[in-house]
Amino acid sequence: DQQVKQNSPSLSVQEGRISILNCDYTNSMFDYFLWYKKYPAEGPTFLISISSIKDKNEDGRFTVFLNKSAKHLSLHIVPSQPGDSAVYFCAASVGWTGANNLFFGTGTRLTVIP
Amino acid sequence: NAGVTQTPKFRILKIGQSMTLQCAQDMNHNYMYWYRQDPGMGLKLIYYSVGAGITDKGEVPNGYNVSRSTTEDFPLRLELAAPSQTSVYFCASSYPQEQETQYFGPGTRLLVL
């Protein structure tokens, strides 16, 4: 049972435009959300996170928005650059009752077209 | 500082063979993890460790074993390889107070035929 869902397997965006990656979750107990970025033949790398007490977190070109009532979060990349082309994983955790608490989505492949 | 390293990068196994996937980190992280990623799926936790000598099962532990004799190393053992274990395996590590921010290795691609 996939508790974290990324329904768009892929997304193509022109360079300079906004990229919006979406993520939905089913477990209302999740209280911390993260985005990881993965290049081919490399492991995922942490990108940005947000706590459930916030609805927005910004880091440079990357902003994550959280809508708790809709159980939805999104990652905005503005402006998009060719180097942003990668697979993006959404992940969520339920407090920290243990180290086995991070649930990953299936990923969205972003292609930024020069 | 090499971060998290994994060997081998790629391996083909025959059904029933055994192998050990190696993982090492040089960041002095207490917590280490093994995940597998099947095509079109998210990462699933196989085993994790909160320190040397302490390991526990994750979501999909069947068919695997782990050990943690040092802080740096966390090998994953497949005893009797099965086609269902064809996957990409990622090792990760983190600080206890930053468990959400995990540092991943480059992965080992395993094909069981």
Backbone of each chain as ProteinMPNN parsed JSONL, in Angstrom:
{"seq_chain_A": "DQQVKQNSPSLSVQEGRISILNCDYTNSMFDYFLWYKKYPAEGPTFLISISSIKDKNEDGRFTVFLNKSAKHLSLHIVPSQPGDSAVYFCAASVGWTGANNLFFGTGTRLTVIP", "coords_chain_A": {"N_chain_A": [[0.851, -1.188, 0.0], [0.763, 2.028, -1.06], [1.67, 4.755, 0.62], [2.552, 7.238, 0.077], [2.207, 9.132, -2.742], [3.086, 9.789, -6.075], [1.684, 10.903, -8.748], [2.355, 11.649, -11.294], [4.46, 10.353, -13.56], [6.319, 11.591, -15.16], [7.581, 14.806, -16.275], [7.862, 17.574, -18.379], [9.538, 20.594, -18.958], [10.103, 23.916, -20.126], [13.257, 25.55, -20.154], [13.796, 28.095, -17.755], [11.135, 28.394, -17.149], [8.493, 27.652, -14.732], [8.664, 24.731, -12.734], [6.459, 22.346, -11.486], [6.056, 19.95, -9.162], [4.134, 17.315, -7.922], [2.695, 15.746, -5.005], [0.953, 13.347, -3.152], [-0.48, 12.179, -0.104], [-1.587, 9.588, 2.135], [-1.641, 9.023, 4.836], [-2.632, 10.553, 7.655], [-1.131, 10.997, 9.855], [1.431, 11.656, 9.16], [4.03, 13.973, 9.632], [6.228, 15.279, 8.741], [7.875, 16.241, 5.846], [9.659, 15.595, 2.86], [11.746, 16.339, 0.029], [13.627, 14.567, -2.306], [16.28, 14.405, -4.647], [17.321, 12.773, -7.587], [19.961, 11.837, -9.633], [20.839, 9.994, -12.631], [22.441, 6.877, -12.037], [23.308, 7.621, -9.545], [22.887, 8.023, -5.962], [19.875, 9.08, -4.209], [19.648, 12.555, -3.252], [19.207, 14.794, -0.574], [16.914, 17.49, -0.804], [14.96, 19.516, 0.01], [12.847, 20.296, 2.818], [9.823, 20.149, 4.842], [8.01, 20.957, 7.736], [4.999, 19.838, 9.346], [3.865, 21.924, 10.694], [4.146, 24.12, 9.222], [3.245, 25.838, 6.148], [4.679, 26.45, 3.993], [7.946, 26.379, 2.634], [10.993, 27.755, 1.739], [13.855, 27.68, -0.358], [16.151, 29.167, -1.943], [15.82, 28.63, -5.343], [13.927, 26.754, -4.958], [10.817, 25.806, -3.645], [8.678, 24.452, -1.269], [5.34, 23.54, -0.832], [2.753, 22.905, 1.471], [-0.332, 21.383, 1.886], [-2.292, 20.538, 4.25], [-4.958, 19.834, 4.715], [-5.768, 18.845, 2.289], [-4.022, 16.817, 2.047], [-1.655, 17.051, 0.541], [1.317, 17.911, -1.145], [3.614, 20.095, -2.796], [6.337, 20.762, -5.001], [7.994, 23.534, -6.107], [9.949, 24.802, -8.678], [11.751, 27.49, -9.592], [13.639, 29.807, -11.476], [13.382, 27.078, -13.797], [16.144, 24.989, -14.603], [18.406, 23.392, -16.925], [20.103, 21.655, -15.512], [18.477, 20.817, -13.495], [17.175, 18.623, -14.329], [16.159, 15.511, -13.47], [15.217, 12.733, -11.34], [12.664, 13.18, -9.037], [11.898, 12.54, -5.734], [9.312, 12.345, -3.425], [8.955, 12.273, 0.097], [7.853, 11.079, 3.315], [7.366, 11.299, 6.872], [6.449, 9.898, 10.1], [6.468, 11.56, 12.802], [9.159, 10.846, 14.949], [9.445, 7.981, 15.839], [11.142, 6.014, 15.454], [13.833, 4.708, 13.406], [12.791, 3.677, 11.138], [11.009, 5.076, 9.523], [10.586, 6.531, 7.187], [8.799, 7.152, 4.327], [8.64, 6.676, 0.893], [7.671, 8.202, -2.208], [6.92, 7.235, -5.634], [8.362, 8.656, -7.448], [9.062, 11.349, -9.776], [10.027, 12.052, -12.995], [11.775, 14.747, -14.041], [12.28, 16.743, -16.836], [14.112, 19.302, -18.1], [13.961, 21.431, -20.691], [16.333, 22.861, -22.799]], "CA_chain_A": [[0.0, 0.0, 0.0], [1.621, 3.191, -1.23], [1.148, 5.835, 1.445], [2.983, 8.495, -0.538], [1.969, 8.907, -4.163], [3.416, 10.794, -7.07], [0.88, 10.368, -9.838], [2.925, 11.991, -12.589], [5.775, 9.723, -13.695], [7.272, 12.459, -15.846], [7.197, 16.198, -16.488], [8.817, 18.316, -19.213], [9.36, 22.04, -18.789], [11.105, 24.724, -20.818], [14.204, 26.279, -19.31], [13.341, 29.406, -17.337], [9.756, 28.337, -16.671], [8.3, 27.026, -13.424], [8.353, 23.294, -12.646], [5.649, 22.027, -10.309], [5.961, 18.514, -8.934], [3.085, 17.086, -6.939], [2.791, 14.562, -4.159], [-0.203, 13.162, -2.278], [-0.241, 11.158, 0.915], [-2.831, 9.085, 2.704], [-1.541, 8.886, 6.282], [-2.777, 11.869, 8.291], [-0.144, 11.106, 10.939], [2.696, 12.193, 8.646], [4.219, 15.347, 10.085], [7.451, 15.846, 8.178], [7.875, 15.894, 4.427], [10.941, 15.913, 2.24], [11.975, 16.048, -1.378], [14.956, 14.12, -2.677], [16.561, 14.518, -6.076], [18.202, 11.675, -7.961], [20.51, 11.776, -10.982], [21.131, 8.613, -13.047], [23.617, 6.197, -11.489], [23.669, 8.193, -8.245], [21.866, 7.882, -4.952], [19.09, 10.297, -3.954], [20.212, 13.571, -2.376], [18.2, 15.624, 0.073], [16.737, 18.776, -1.465], [14.251, 20.476, 0.845], [11.868, 19.634, 3.677], [8.845, 21.009, 5.493], [7.306, 20.389, 8.876], [3.549, 20.008, 9.217], [3.41, 23.161, 11.332], [4.291, 25.183, 8.225], [2.612, 25.541, 4.863], [5.599, 26.819, 2.919], [9.364, 26.5, 2.962], [11.677, 28.216, 0.53], [15.311, 27.598, -0.339], [16.617, 29.572, -3.266], [14.851, 28.433, -6.428], [13.037, 25.646, -4.59], [9.814, 26.078, -2.62], [7.742, 23.357, -1.039], [4.064, 23.95, -0.272], [2.038, 21.811, 2.114], [-1.767, 21.577, 2.129], [-2.602, 19.403, 5.117], [-6.356, 19.419, 4.578], [-5.864, 18.06, 1.06], [-2.951, 15.814, 2.103], [-0.968, 17.303, -0.723], [2.415, 18.856, -1.158], [4.163, 20.329, -4.121], [7.661, 21.368, -5.095], [8.084, 24.492, -7.193], [11.316, 25.165, -9.049], [11.673, 28.689, -10.419], [13.337, 29.27, -12.788], [13.928, 25.747, -14.045], [17.406, 24.96, -15.333], [18.679, 22.046, -17.455], [20.709, 20.849, -14.446], [17.432, 20.304, -12.598], [16.653, 17.378, -14.919], [16.452, 14.424, -12.53], [14.01, 12.146, -10.751], [12.371, 13.782, -7.736], [11.113, 11.691, -4.84], [8.676, 12.893, -2.254], [9.011, 11.327, 1.204], [7.136, 11.56, 4.491], [7.623, 10.538, 8.096], [5.503, 10.047, 11.202], [7.266, 11.905, 13.967], [10.343, 9.991, 14.902], [9.369, 6.896, 16.808], [12.177, 5.037, 15.123], [14.528, 5.031, 12.172], [12.149, 3.007, 10.012], [9.803, 5.867, 9.407], [10.567, 7.372, 5.998], [8.06, 6.52, 3.241], [8.958, 7.357, -0.355], [6.83, 8.087, -3.382], [7.501, 6.496, -6.755], [9.255, 9.522, -8.213], [8.669, 12.043, -11.01], [11.206, 12.413, -13.796], [11.689, 16.096, -14.592], [13.183, 17.082, -17.936], [14.1, 20.726, -18.407], [14.392, 21.541, -22.086], [17.053, 24.136, -23.009]], "C_chain_A": [[0.889, 1.242, 0.0], [1.023, 4.362, -0.461], [1.521, 7.21, 0.914], [2.937, 8.282, -2.042], [2.399, 10.097, -5.009], [2.793, 10.301, -8.364], [1.403, 10.714, -11.226], [4.306, 11.369, -12.713], [6.8, 10.647, -14.34], [6.67, 13.838, -16.079], [8.274, 16.848, -17.341], [8.486, 19.799, -19.139], [10.444, 22.753, -19.579], [12.0, 25.423, -19.795], [13.663, 27.683, -19.006], [11.918, 29.433, -16.81], [9.694, 27.686, -15.285], [8.036, 25.522, -13.593], [7.559, 23.077, -11.375], [5.492, 20.519, -10.219], [5.02, 18.28, -7.754], [3.243, 15.766, -6.209], [1.55, 14.516, -3.272], [0.108, 12.074, -1.265], [-1.561, 10.776, 1.558], [-2.816, 9.056, 4.236], [-1.566, 10.264, 6.952], [-1.808, 12.057, 9.464], [1.206, 11.629, 10.461], [2.846, 13.642, 9.106], [5.524, 15.969, 9.601], [7.581, 15.314, 6.76], [9.164, 16.381, 3.778], [10.863, 15.671, 0.735], [13.434, 15.656, -1.554], [15.058, 14.194, -4.195], [17.546, 13.416, -6.44], [18.624, 11.799, -9.416], [20.778, 10.321, -11.335], [22.438, 8.11, -12.451], [24.132, 6.829, -10.192], [22.559, 7.9, -7.247], [21.071, 9.169, -4.804], [19.843, 11.265, -3.046], [19.091, 14.452, -1.846], [18.134, 16.997, -0.574], [16.123, 19.812, -0.526], [13.212, 19.726, 1.672], [10.894, 20.658, 4.252], [8.182, 20.253, 6.632], [5.814, 20.662, 8.718], [3.023, 21.266, 9.9], [3.537, 24.352, 10.383], [3.484, 24.841, 6.991], [3.505, 25.905, 3.688], [7.02, 26.859, 3.457], [10.119, 26.78, 1.671], [13.185, 28.106, 0.694], [15.8, 27.915, -1.744], [15.525, 29.411, -4.309], [13.774, 27.4, -6.082], [12.107, 26.07, -3.453], [8.907, 24.864, -2.495], [6.509, 23.93, -0.348], [3.357, 22.728, 0.296], [0.594, 22.206, 2.354], [-2.256, 20.377, 2.931], [-4.029, 18.918, 4.928], [-6.547, 18.558, 3.334], [-4.871, 16.909, 1.04], [-2.13, 15.871, 0.817], [0.205, 18.23, -0.498], [2.956, 18.979, -2.563], [5.527, 20.99, -3.993], [7.661, 22.278, -6.316], [9.55, 24.831, -7.426], [11.21, 26.338, -10.028], [12.991, 29.471, -10.346], [13.961, 27.893, -12.972], [15.183, 25.851, -14.909], [17.661, 23.539, -15.845], [19.291, 21.113, -16.412], [19.713, 20.32, -13.442], [16.833, 19.006, -13.123], [17.124, 16.202, -14.072], [15.13, 13.77, -12.149], [13.85, 12.729, -9.352], [11.447, 12.871, -6.945], [10.57, 12.531, -3.696], [8.768, 11.835, -1.151], [8.322, 11.937, 2.413], [7.466, 10.689, 5.687], [6.59, 10.857, 9.161], [6.297, 10.309, 12.46], [8.57, 11.151, 13.894], [10.286, 8.995, 16.043], [10.411, 5.837, 16.52], [12.804, 5.395, 13.799], [13.865, 4.417, 10.96], [10.913, 3.751, 9.569], [9.677, 6.676, 8.142], [9.902, 6.595, 4.868], [8.248, 7.346, 1.975], [7.854, 7.179, -1.377], [7.587, 7.404, -4.504], [8.367, 7.353, -7.666], [8.594, 10.147, -9.437], [9.938, 12.445, -11.74], [10.973, 13.767, -14.431], [12.729, 16.262, -15.686], [13.023, 18.562, -18.231], [14.742, 20.904, -19.77], [15.071, 22.889, -22.315], [16.402, 24.983, -24.106]], "O_chain_A": [[1.661, 1.473, 0.93], [-0.014, 4.898, -0.85], [0.895, 8.214, 1.252], [3.558, 7.354, -2.559], [2.109, 11.25, -4.691], [3.315, 9.386, -9.002], [0.953, 10.146, -12.222], [5.237, 11.809, -12.04], [8.0, 10.513, -14.104], [5.453, 14.024, -16.083], [9.464, 16.697, -17.066], [7.329, 20.206, -19.242], [11.566, 22.262, -19.691], [11.553, 25.827, -18.722], [13.142, 28.365, -19.888], [11.526, 30.368, -16.111], [10.704, 27.234, -14.746], [7.286, 25.104, -14.476], [7.935, 23.564, -10.308], [4.879, 19.889, -11.082], [5.102, 18.957, -6.729], [3.833, 14.811, -6.714], [1.147, 15.533, -2.708], [0.876, 11.154, -1.548], [-2.528, 11.538, 1.53], [-3.876, 9.065, 4.862], [-0.62, 11.042, 6.821], [-1.687, 13.159, 10.0], [2.042, 12.009, 11.281], [1.916, 14.439, 8.989], [5.878, 17.073, 10.016], [7.423, 14.121, 6.501], [9.685, 17.445, 4.112], [10.03, 14.906, 0.247], [14.344, 16.304, -1.036], [14.07, 14.065, -4.917], [18.492, 13.152, -5.698], [17.789, 11.859, -10.318], [20.932, 9.491, -10.439], [23.422, 8.847, -12.376], [25.273, 6.59, -9.795], [21.436, 7.571, -7.628], [21.529, 10.234, -5.22], [20.592, 10.838, -2.167], [18.157, 14.806, -2.566], [19.165, 17.604, -0.861], [16.711, 20.87, -0.297], [12.751, 18.654, 1.28], [11.112, 21.866, 4.161], [7.841, 19.076, 6.511], [5.418, 21.607, 8.035], [1.865, 21.636, 9.71], [3.091, 25.456, 10.697], [3.082, 23.693, 6.803], [3.14, 25.697, 2.531], [7.268, 27.307, 4.576], [9.908, 26.124, 0.65], [13.725, 28.405, 1.759], [15.855, 27.046, -2.614], [14.441, 29.981, -4.182], [12.825, 27.206, -6.841], [12.546, 26.616, -2.441], [8.431, 24.321, -3.492], [6.62, 24.707, 0.601], [3.357, 21.657, -0.31], [0.322, 23.244, 2.956], [-2.59, 19.334, 2.369], [-4.285, 17.715, 4.975], [-7.382, 17.653, 3.32], [-4.879, 16.106, 0.107], [-1.947, 14.874, 0.119], [0.109, 19.209, 0.242], [2.783, 18.095, -3.402], [5.823, 21.677, -3.016], [7.363, 21.839, -7.426], [10.294, 25.11, -6.486], [10.667, 26.211, -11.125], [13.434, 29.78, -9.24], [14.977, 27.589, -12.348], [15.272, 26.681, -15.814], [17.174, 22.578, -15.249], [19.027, 19.91, -16.426], [20.052, 19.467, -12.621], [16.057, 18.358, -12.42], [18.32, 15.931, -13.968], [14.061, 14.201, -12.583], [14.805, 12.763, -8.576], [10.374, 12.483, -7.407], [11.288, 13.323, -3.086], [8.67, 10.64, -1.428], [8.215, 13.158, 2.529], [7.799, 9.511, 5.551], [5.948, 11.907, 9.147], [6.751, 9.371, 13.115], [9.028, 10.851, 12.791], [10.967, 9.133, 17.06], [10.542, 4.868, 17.267], [12.334, 6.315, 13.13], [14.338, 4.619, 9.842], [9.886, 3.142, 9.273], [8.732, 7.456, 8.02], [10.367, 5.521, 4.488], [8.044, 8.56, 1.977], [7.184, 6.147, -1.416], [8.752, 7.038, -4.348], [9.035, 6.831, -8.559], [7.698, 9.566, -10.049], [10.814, 13.099, -11.173], [10.08, 13.923, -15.264], [13.908, 15.963, -15.492], [11.933, 19.023, -18.571], [15.91, 20.574, -19.975], [14.476, 23.937, -22.062], [16.88, 26.078, -24.405]]}, "seq_chain_B": "NAGVTQTPKFRILKIGQSMTLQCAQDMNHNYMYWYRQDPGMGLKLIYYSVGAGITDKGEVPNGYNVSRSTTEDFPLRLELAAPSQTSVYFCASSYPQEQETQYFGPGTRLLVL", "coords_chain_B": {"N_chain_B": [[36.543, 13.223, 2.193], [34.455, 10.705, 1.555], [31.789, 10.133, 1.822], [28.954, 8.088, 1.464], [29.715, 4.919, 0.414], [29.329, 2.274, -1.951], [29.707, -1.115, -2.888], [29.409, -4.009, -5.007], [29.028, -2.038, -8.065], [27.394, -3.159, -9.945], [25.884, -6.344, -10.44], [25.483, -9.673, -11.545], [23.592, -12.391, -10.63], [23.086, -15.919, -10.232], [20.132, -17.848, -9.715], [19.732, -18.878, -6.387], [22.351, -18.43, -5.661], [24.667, -16.746, -3.415], [25.451, -13.543, -2.01], [27.224, -10.625, -0.841], [26.409, -7.317, -0.33], [28.263, -4.449, -0.109], [28.602, -1.688, 2.132], [29.76, 1.433, 3.171], [30.427, 4.209, 5.324], [31.858, 7.418, 5.969], [31.213, 9.43, 7.675], [30.738, 9.293, 10.303], [28.186, 8.585, 11.095], [25.548, 7.425, 13.153], [23.227, 6.077, 12.384], [22.226, 3.768, 9.936], [21.028, 2.501, 6.788], [19.319, 0.189, 4.616], [17.895, 0.173, 1.465], [15.658, -0.905, -1.145], [14.946, -0.404, -4.573], [12.52, -0.959, -6.789], [11.614, -1.134, -10.275], [9.691, 1.674, -11.221], [8.745, 2.058, -8.685], [8.67, 3.328, -5.282], [11.352, 3.852, -2.88], [11.979, 1.136, -0.718], [12.311, 0.195, 2.654], [14.679, -2.105, 3.822], [16.397, -3.134, 5.914], [17.597, -1.612, 8.937], [19.94, 0.183, 11.023], [20.749, 1.385, 14.205], [23.087, 1.749, 15.414], [26.385, 0.388, 16.094], [26.233, -3.089, 16.357], [23.492, -3.16, 16.609], [20.608, -3.925, 14.958], [17.661, -3.833, 12.868], [14.528, -4.928, 11.436], [13.103, -3.654, 8.427], [10.588, -2.652, 6.15], [10.606, -4.619, 4.129], [12.132, -7.206, 4.757], [12.522, -9.927, 4.175], [14.523, -12.577, 2.98], [16.94, -11.396, 3.244], [19.889, -10.494, 5.16], [21.603, -8.681, 7.719], [24.465, -7.111, 9.249], [26.196, -5.265, 11.776], [29.034, -4.461, 12.691], [30.812, -2.411, 13.044], [30.832, 1.199, 13.283], [31.178, 2.281, 10.781], [30.59, 0.411, 8.722], [28.083, -1.474, 6.976], [27.038, -4.171, 5.898], [24.977, -5.949, 3.528], [23.423, -9.02, 3.216], [22.598, -11.493, 0.875], [21.237, -14.581, 0.905], [20.111, -16.776, -0.581], [19.677, -16.21, -3.646], [16.92, -14.862, -5.447], [14.766, -14.366, -8.314], [12.981, -12.322, -7.662], [14.45, -10.595, -6.195], [15.819, -9.008, -7.857], [16.81, -5.795, -8.358], [17.504, -2.334, -7.536], [19.77, -1.466, -5.117], [20.08, 0.619, -2.357], [22.199, 2.087, -0.016], [22.151, 4.014, 2.965], [22.859, 6.712, 5.273], [22.638, 8.476, 8.431], [22.568, 11.15, 10.892], [21.476, 10.665, 14.283], [19.831, 12.755, 15.253], [18.967, 13.884, 12.964], [17.306, 12.267, 11.339], [15.65, 12.293, 9.171], [17.051, 13.411, 7.102], [18.778, 11.791, 5.049], [21.801, 10.402, 3.83], [22.711, 9.117, 0.8], [24.196, 6.273, -0.82], [25.619, 5.462, -4.093], [24.298, 3.277, -5.114], [23.633, -0.218, -5.857], [23.208, -2.218, -8.571], [21.383, -5.07, -9.018], [20.967, -8.115, -10.66], [19.114, -10.969, -10.907], [19.2, -14.073, -12.283]], "CA_chain_B": [[35.273, 12.722, 2.702], [33.836, 9.988, 0.446], [30.347, 9.994, 2.031], [28.507, 6.7, 1.523], [30.193, 4.167, -0.741], [28.728, 0.954, -2.105], [30.288, -2.008, -3.879], [29.79, -3.542, -6.333], [28.054, -1.173, -8.747], [26.481, -4.0, -10.706], [26.208, -7.745, -10.284], [24.501, -10.652, -12.02], [23.618, -13.616, -9.822], [22.189, -17.0, -10.614], [19.186, -18.227, -8.661], [20.313, -19.726, -5.358], [23.668, -17.96, -5.245], [24.712, -15.798, -2.31], [26.411, -12.452, -2.151], [27.15, -9.548, 0.143], [26.528, -5.948, -0.815], [29.028, -3.709, 0.877], [28.278, -0.279, 2.332], [30.593, 2.083, 4.166], [30.301, 5.661, 5.391], [32.951, 8.027, 6.724], [30.676, 10.648, 8.296], [30.496, 8.967, 11.704], [26.748, 8.523, 11.355], [25.117, 6.255, 13.904], [22.132, 5.376, 11.729], [22.443, 3.317, 8.564], [19.801, 1.924, 6.218], [19.336, -0.431, 3.302], [16.638, 0.272, 0.718], [15.631, -1.4, -2.501], [14.032, 0.324, -5.439], [12.092, -1.713, -7.954], [11.193, -0.231, -11.354], [8.401, 2.338, -11.072], [8.309, 2.052, -7.285], [9.48, 4.105, -4.348], [12.332, 3.087, -2.099], [11.417, 0.377, 0.39], [13.342, -0.071, 3.654], [14.914, -3.521, 4.047], [16.911, -3.2, 7.273], [18.28, -0.421, 9.396], [20.754, 0.018, 12.225], [20.898, 2.645, 14.953], [24.43, 1.793, 15.968], [27.124, -0.874, 16.008], [25.644, -4.19, 17.107], [22.028, -3.043, 16.704], [19.941, -3.888, 13.658], [16.236, -4.16, 12.951], [13.883, -5.112, 10.146], [12.28, -2.619, 7.847], [9.327, -3.052, 5.539], [10.746, -5.786, 3.241], [13.377, -7.85, 5.163], [12.628, -11.351, 3.845], [15.548, -12.943, 2.013], [18.153, -10.598, 3.499], [20.426, -10.391, 6.503], [22.574, -7.6, 7.889], [25.265, -7.071, 10.466], [26.801, -3.945, 11.981], [30.091, -4.655, 13.692], [31.484, -1.128, 13.233], [30.009, 2.352, 12.92], [31.369, 2.643, 9.383], [30.188, -0.586, 7.726], [26.748, -2.064, 7.142], [26.845, -5.056, 4.748], [23.678, -6.62, 3.322], [23.686, -10.369, 2.718], [21.538, -12.271, 0.231], [21.675, -15.96, 1.073], [19.638, -17.615, -1.689], [19.123, -15.188, -4.524], [15.707, -15.173, -6.199], [14.486, -13.313, -9.31], [12.254, -11.212, -7.032], [15.421, -9.695, -5.571], [16.35, -8.112, -8.879], [16.445, -4.458, -7.92], [18.626, -1.456, -7.229], [19.886, -1.401, -3.669], [20.716, 1.828, -1.871], [22.557, 2.217, 1.385], [22.087, 5.403, 3.406], [23.225, 6.93, 6.672], [22.19, 9.767, 8.952], [22.73, 11.421, 12.313], [20.241, 10.354, 15.008], [18.965, 13.918, 15.398], [18.537, 14.326, 11.619], [17.029, 10.995, 10.684], [14.957, 12.46, 7.891], [18.014, 13.798, 6.077], [19.657, 10.643, 4.865], [22.799, 10.503, 2.777], [22.639, 7.865, 0.075], [25.254, 5.829, -1.706], [25.249, 5.487, -5.511], [23.453, 2.143, -5.444], [24.117, -1.449, -6.48], [22.174, -2.824, -9.431], [21.481, -6.527, -8.938], [20.116, -8.869, -11.576], [19.11, -12.392, -10.557], [18.663, -14.824, -13.428]], "C_chain_B": [[34.485, 12.063, 1.572], [32.327, 9.887, 0.613], [29.971, 8.532, 2.211], [28.972, 5.996, 0.246], [29.566, 2.784, -0.748], [29.506, 0.167, -3.155], [29.549, -3.332, -3.851], [28.754, -2.578, -6.903], [26.99, -2.015, -9.432], [26.896, -5.45, -10.543], [25.081, -8.578, -10.88], [24.679, -11.916, -11.186], [22.73, -14.673, -10.448], [21.282, -17.314, -9.425], [19.877, -19.175, -7.677], [21.696, -19.311, -4.895], [23.54, -16.973, -4.09], [25.677, -14.676, -2.639], [26.194, -11.441, -1.028], [27.329, -8.215, -0.565], [27.202, -5.126, 0.279], [28.574, -2.251, 0.93], [29.183, 0.262, 3.418], [30.34, 3.586, 4.137], [31.387, 6.216, 6.302], [32.516, 9.319, 7.406], [30.365, 10.449, 9.777], [29.008, 8.993, 12.059], [26.411, 7.273, 12.152], [24.12, 5.404, 13.126], [22.523, 5.008, 10.297], [21.239, 2.513, 8.103], [20.135, 1.184, 4.933], [17.939, -0.336, 2.7], [16.781, -0.512, -0.588], [14.626, -0.574, -3.298], [13.749, -0.527, -6.664], [11.591, -0.737, -9.018], [9.809, 0.348, -11.114], [7.89, 2.402, -9.652], [9.187, 2.989, -6.466], [10.481, 3.213, -3.636], [11.624, 2.403, -0.926], [12.553, 0.013, 1.352], [13.449, -1.569, 3.918], [15.319, -3.763, 5.504], [17.5, -1.849, 7.64], [19.038, -0.737, 10.676], [20.913, 1.365, 12.906], [22.258, 2.741, 15.634], [25.09, 0.44, 15.844], [26.478, -1.917, 16.922], [24.136, -4.182, 17.196], [21.439, -2.942, 15.308], [18.466, -4.231, 13.843], [15.648, -4.204, 11.559], [13.115, -3.867, 9.737], [11.024, -3.21, 7.25], [9.431, -4.363, 4.756], [12.015, -6.578, 3.566], [13.583, -9.283, 4.664], [13.642, -11.606, 2.741], [16.865, -12.224, 2.207], [18.6, -10.733, 4.951], [21.44, -9.257, 6.552], [23.367, -7.826, 9.164], [25.851, -5.671, 10.58], [27.831, -4.083, 13.102], [30.859, -3.368, 13.964], [30.507, -0.01, 12.876], [30.03, 2.581, 11.413], [30.679, 1.691, 8.395], [28.836, -1.219, 8.034], [26.477, -2.954, 5.925], [25.46, -5.703, 4.732], [23.939, -7.959, 2.645], [22.422, -10.952, 2.09], [21.987, -13.72, 0.261], [21.316, -16.841, -0.1], [18.916, -16.694, -2.671], [17.921, -15.715, -5.312], [15.446, -14.053, -7.197], [13.761, -12.104, -8.706], [13.193, -10.219, -6.347], [16.175, -8.851, -6.597], [15.86, -6.712, -8.582], [17.694, -3.585, -7.883], [18.624, -1.243, -5.719], [20.671, -0.137, -3.279], [20.991, 1.71, -0.382], [22.517, 3.687, 1.745], [22.525, 5.497, 4.861], [22.727, 8.296, 7.12], [22.626, 9.913, 10.406], [21.418, 11.082, 13.022], [19.287, 11.541, 15.088], [18.503, 14.473, 14.052], [18.164, 13.113, 10.786], [16.357, 11.161, 9.34], [15.947, 12.75, 6.769], [19.047, 12.691, 5.945], [20.577, 10.873, 3.684], [22.906, 9.13, 2.113], [23.93, 7.569, -0.684], [24.742, 5.786, -3.142], [24.413, 4.294, -5.956], [24.211, 0.974, -6.042], [22.965, -2.035, -7.288], [22.392, -4.331, -9.443], [20.473, -7.166, -9.867], [20.234, -10.341, -11.205], [18.432, -13.165, -11.683], [18.575, -16.307, -13.131]], "O_chain_B": [[33.913, 12.752, 0.727], [31.632, 9.583, -0.357], [30.583, 7.819, 3.005], [28.658, 6.43, -0.862], [29.305, 2.196, 0.302], [29.912, 0.713, -4.18], [29.098, -3.756, -2.787], [27.718, -2.336, -6.283], [25.823, -1.627, -9.492], [28.085, -5.769, -10.511], [23.901, -8.252, -10.749], [25.786, -12.44, -11.059], [21.742, -14.359, -11.113], [21.64, -17.067, -8.274], [20.522, -20.144, -8.079], [22.171, -19.776, -3.859], [22.464, -16.439, -3.821], [26.598, -14.839, -3.44], [25.154, -11.406, -0.371], [28.289, -8.018, -1.31], [26.767, -5.112, 1.43], [28.21, -1.66, -0.087], [29.359, -0.366, 4.462], [30.075, 4.166, 3.084], [31.787, 5.578, 7.275], [33.338, 10.193, 7.682], [29.798, 11.33, 10.424], [28.623, 9.368, 13.166], [26.922, 6.19, 11.866], [24.153, 4.175, 13.19], [23.073, 5.821, 9.554], [20.522, 1.922, 8.91], [21.107, 1.506, 4.249], [16.944, -0.707, 3.323], [17.891, -0.746, -1.067], [13.609, -0.115, -2.778], [14.638, -0.782, -7.476], [11.185, 0.377, -8.688], [8.862, -0.388, -10.836], [6.735, 2.759, -9.422], [10.276, 3.386, -6.881], [10.461, 1.989, -3.77], [10.793, 3.0, -0.242], [13.622, -0.423, 0.924], [12.449, -2.23, 4.2], [14.657, -4.507, 6.227], [17.854, -1.05, 6.774], [18.82, -1.762, 11.321], [21.183, 2.37, 12.249], [22.538, 3.705, 16.346], [24.432, -0.55, 15.524], [26.214, -1.66, 18.097], [23.546, -5.086, 17.787], [21.725, -2.003, 14.565], [18.074, -4.838, 14.84], [16.18, -3.609, 10.622], [12.565, -3.138, 10.563], [10.46, -4.163, 7.788], [8.474, -5.136, 4.712], [12.914, -6.628, 2.727], [14.698, -9.8, 4.722], [13.63, -10.944, 1.703], [17.803, -12.414, 1.432], [17.809, -11.042, 5.841], [22.057, -8.919, 5.542], [22.992, -8.618, 10.029], [25.985, -4.97, 9.577], [27.545, -3.856, 14.277], [31.495, -3.242, 15.011], [29.48, -0.252, 12.242], [29.037, 3.018, 10.83], [30.231, 2.13, 7.337], [28.492, -1.464, 9.19], [25.763, -2.541, 5.012], [24.86, -5.964, 5.775], [24.606, -8.016, 1.611], [21.339, -10.916, 2.673], [23.027, -14.05, -0.308], [22.166, -17.595, -0.574], [17.719, -16.434, -2.547], [17.911, -16.855, -5.777], [15.853, -12.914, -6.968], [13.916, -10.985, -9.193], [12.773, -9.127, -5.965], [17.062, -8.074, -6.242], [14.656, -6.457, -8.554], [18.799, -4.048, -8.165], [17.605, -0.886, -5.127], [21.757, 0.131, -3.792], [20.137, 1.293, 0.4], [22.822, 4.531, 0.902], [22.558, 4.501, 5.584], [22.431, 9.163, 6.298], [23.0, 8.94, 11.062], [20.351, 11.202, 12.421], [18.072, 11.366, 15.001], [17.73, 15.429, 14.01], [18.644, 12.946, 9.665], [16.465, 10.298, 8.469], [15.712, 12.38, 5.619], [20.058, 12.671, 6.648], [20.187, 11.459, 2.674], [23.155, 8.121, 2.773], [24.646, 8.47, -1.122], [23.564, 6.045, -3.388], [23.874, 4.298, -7.062], [25.273, 1.135, -6.644], [21.889, -2.31, -6.755], [23.457, -4.809, -9.833], [19.293, -6.818, -9.871], [21.333, -10.895, -11.191], [17.261, -12.948, -11.995], [18.145, -17.083, -13.985]]}, "name": "protein", "num_of_chains": 2, "seq": "DQQVKQNSPSLSVQEGRISILNCDYTNSMFDYFLWYKKYPAEGPTFLISISSIKDKNEDGRFTVFLNKSAKHLSLHIVPSQPGDSAVYFCAASVGWTGANNLFFGTGTRLTVIPNAGVTQTPKFRILKIGQSMTLQCAQDMNHNYMYWYRQDPGMGLKLIYYSVGAGITDKGEVPNGYNVSRSTTEDFPLRLELAAPSQTSVYFCASSYPQEQETQYFGPGTRLLVL"}
